[in-house]
Amino acid sequence: MTEISDSVRAQVGDALMETRIYLYDKLGATRVAEILAYASVEAPAATNELTRKKAEILEFKLVYLKLLRVSNVFLLNTAGTQDTWNENGVTRLQEDDRDKLIKSLEAEIFQLLDTLNGDTTEEIASYVLGPTDINKYPGDRFVDGTL
C-alpha cells in the first residue's frame, strides 16, 4: 500500500476543516450542536441516530467532493505513482466520468442538507431503464446511486 505523504494529509485536513465550516454556515451552530449531541452508532435505529449518521455521511461526501475537484497530482508521490494508480480507482477516472461523479455527489449533498435542515418536501424521482453497462469505471457506484 502506498504511504500517504504529509502534503496529502494536509490537503485532506484542509478539506475536512472547510467542510466543517461549510456545515456550520449552512446548518447553523445551533443545529450542528444539536446533531453532535446525538449518539453516533454503527447501526442507527432511532430518529436522532439516523440524523447523526446522515450528518456523518454528508461530511464524508463533502470532503470526497472537495478532493475530487483537486488534481490527481495530490494523490501521487514520486516513489509510489504506479502503486497509487493501481490502488485508487478514482485516479483513473476520465474527465467526463469525474464530472458525472461530481454532479451526482452534489445532488446527494443538497438532498442531505435539505433533510438535515428539516426540509421534508417529498420529491418524485424518475429513472430511465436501459441496458446495464458491464464496463463501468471505478467510482460509478456513486454515479448510479448504488453503494
FIKOL-386044 format. One record per residue (C-alpha): x, y, z; residue in one letter. Coordinates in steps of 0.25 Angstrom, whole numbers, plus 5000, padded with zeros to 4 digits. Layout:
+------+------+------+-----+
|    X |    Y |    Z | res |
+------+------+------+-----+
|    X |    Y |    Z |   A |
...
+------+------+------+-----+
***
This chain:
+------+------+------+-----+
|    X |    Y |    Z | res |
+------+------+------+-----+
| 5000 | 5000 | 5000 |   M |
| 5005 | 5014 | 4997 |   T |
| 5009 | 5023 | 5008 |   E |
| 5002 | 5035 | 5010 |   I |
| 5010 | 5048 | 5009 |   S |
| 5010 | 5060 | 5018 |   D |
| 5004 | 5069 | 5007 |   S |
| 4993 | 5059 | 5004 |   V |
| 4990 | 5059 | 5019 |   R |
| 4990 | 5074 | 5019 |   A |
| 4980 | 5074 | 5008 |   Q |
| 4971 | 5064 | 5014 |   V |
| 4971 | 5072 | 5027 |   G |
| 4968 | 5085 | 5020 |   D |
| 4957 | 5079 | 5012 |   A |
| 4951 | 5074 | 5026 |   L |
| 4952 | 5088 | 5032 |   M |
| 4946 | 5094 | 5020 |   E |
| 4935 | 5084 | 5021 |   T |
| 4932 | 5087 | 5035 |   R |
| 4932 | 5102 | 5033 |   I |
| 4922 | 5100 | 5022 |   Y |
| 4913 | 5091 | 5030 |   L |
| 4913 | 5102 | 5041 |   Y |
| 4910 | 5112 | 5031 |   D |
| 4899 | 5104 | 5024 |   K |
| 4892 | 5098 | 5037 |   L |
| 4895 | 5108 | 5047 |   G |
| 4903 | 5106 | 5060 |   A |
| 4890 | 5102 | 5068 |   T |
| 4887 | 5091 | 5058 |   R |
| 4901 | 5086 | 5058 |   V |
| 4902 | 5085 | 5073 |   A |
| 4888 | 5078 | 5073 |   E |
| 4893 | 5068 | 5063 |   I |
| 4906 | 5066 | 5070 |   L |
| 4899 | 5063 | 5083 |   A |
| 4892 | 5051 | 5077 |   Y |
| 4899 | 5037 | 5079 |   A |
| 4908 | 5033 | 5067 |   S |
| 4905 | 5018 | 5065 |   V |
| 4909 | 5008 | 5054 |   E |
| 4894 | 5003 | 5052 |   A |
| 4885 | 5015 | 5055 |   P |
| 4870 | 5012 | 5058 |   A |
| 4865 | 5024 | 5066 |   A |
| 4862 | 5037 | 5058 |   T |
| 4873 | 5044 | 5065 |   N |
| 4883 | 5033 | 5062 |   E |
| 4879 | 5034 | 5047 |   L |
| 4880 | 5049 | 5047 |   T |
| 4894 | 5047 | 5053 |   R |
| 4898 | 5037 | 5043 |   K |
| 4893 | 5045 | 5031 |   K |
| 4901 | 5057 | 5036 |   A |
| 4914 | 5048 | 5036 |   E |
| 4911 | 5043 | 5022 |   I |
| 4909 | 5057 | 5018 |   L |
| 4922 | 5061 | 5024 |   E |
| 4929 | 5049 | 5017 |   F |
| 4923 | 5053 | 5003 |   K |
| 4927 | 5068 | 5004 |   L |
| 4941 | 5064 | 5007 |   V |
| 4941 | 5054 | 4996 |   Y |
| 4935 | 5064 | 4986 |   L |
| 4946 | 5075 | 4990 |   K |
| 4957 | 5065 | 4988 |   L |
| 4951 | 5060 | 4975 |   L |
| 4952 | 5075 | 4970 |   R |
| 4967 | 5075 | 4973 |   V |
| 4976 | 5070 | 4962 |   S |
| 4980 | 5055 | 4964 |   N |
| 4994 | 5060 | 4966 |   V |
| 4992 | 5062 | 4981 |   F |
| 4989 | 5047 | 4981 |   L |
| 5002 | 5043 | 4975 |   L |
| 5016 | 5043 | 4981 |   N |
| 5028 | 5041 | 4972 |   T |
| 5032 | 5028 | 4979 |   A |
| 5019 | 5021 | 4978 |   G |
| 5012 | 5027 | 4966 |   T |
| 5009 | 5013 | 4960 |   Q |
| 5004 | 5007 | 4973 |   D |
| 4995 | 5019 | 4975 |   T |
| 4990 | 5018 | 4961 |   W |
| 4987 | 5003 | 4963 |   N |
| 4981 | 5004 | 4977 |   E |
| 4972 | 5016 | 4975 |   N |
| 4961 | 5015 | 4964 |   G |
| 4958 | 5030 | 4965 |   V |
| 4971 | 5033 | 4959 |   T |
| 4967 | 5026 | 4946 |   R |
| 4954 | 5033 | 4944 |   L |
| 4953 | 5041 | 4931 |   Q |
| 4949 | 5056 | 4932 |   E |
| 4934 | 5053 | 4927 |   D |
| 4933 | 5042 | 4938 |   D |
| 4939 | 5051 | 4948 |   R |
| 4929 | 5061 | 4944 |   D |
| 4917 | 5051 | 4945 |   K |
| 4922 | 5047 | 4959 |   L |
| 4923 | 5061 | 4964 |   I |
| 4909 | 5065 | 4959 |   K |
| 4904 | 5052 | 4966 |   S |
| 4911 | 5055 | 4979 |   L |
| 4906 | 5070 | 4978 |   E |
| 4891 | 5065 | 4977 |   A |
| 4893 | 5055 | 4988 |   E |
| 4899 | 5066 | 4997 |   I |
| 4888 | 5076 | 4994 |   F |
| 4878 | 5065 | 4998 |   Q |
| 4885 | 5062 | 5011 |   L |
| 4886 | 5077 | 5014 |   L |
| 4871 | 5079 | 5012 |   D |
| 4868 | 5067 | 5021 |   T |
| 4877 | 5072 | 5032 |   L |
| 4871 | 5086 | 5031 |   N |
| 4857 | 5080 | 5033 |   G |
| 4852 | 5081 | 5019 |   D |
| 4842 | 5070 | 5017 |   T |
| 4838 | 5073 | 5003 |   T |
| 4835 | 5060 | 4996 |   E |
| 4841 | 5058 | 4982 |   E |
| 4837 | 5049 | 4971 |   I |
| 4849 | 5042 | 4965 |   A |
| 4849 | 5037 | 4951 |   S |
| 4858 | 5027 | 4945 |   Y |
| 4862 | 5023 | 4931 |   V |
| 4863 | 5008 | 4929 |   L |
| 4873 | 5002 | 4919 |   G |
| 4884 | 4992 | 4917 |   P |
| 4894 | 4990 | 4929 |   T |
| 4908 | 4995 | 4925 |   D |
| 4917 | 4984 | 4930 |   I |
| 4929 | 4992 | 4927 |   N |
| 4927 | 5003 | 4938 |   K |
| 4938 | 5011 | 4943 |   Y |
| 4943 | 5011 | 4957 |   P |
| 4934 | 5021 | 4965 |   G |
| 4922 | 5019 | 4956 |   D |
| 4915 | 5013 | 4968 |   R |
| 4913 | 5027 | 4973 |   F |
| 4909 | 5032 | 4959 |   V |
| 4897 | 5022 | 4958 |   D |
| 4893 | 5023 | 4973 |   G |
| 4897 | 5009 | 4978 |   T |
| 4907 | 5007 | 4989 |   L |
+------+------+------+-----+
***
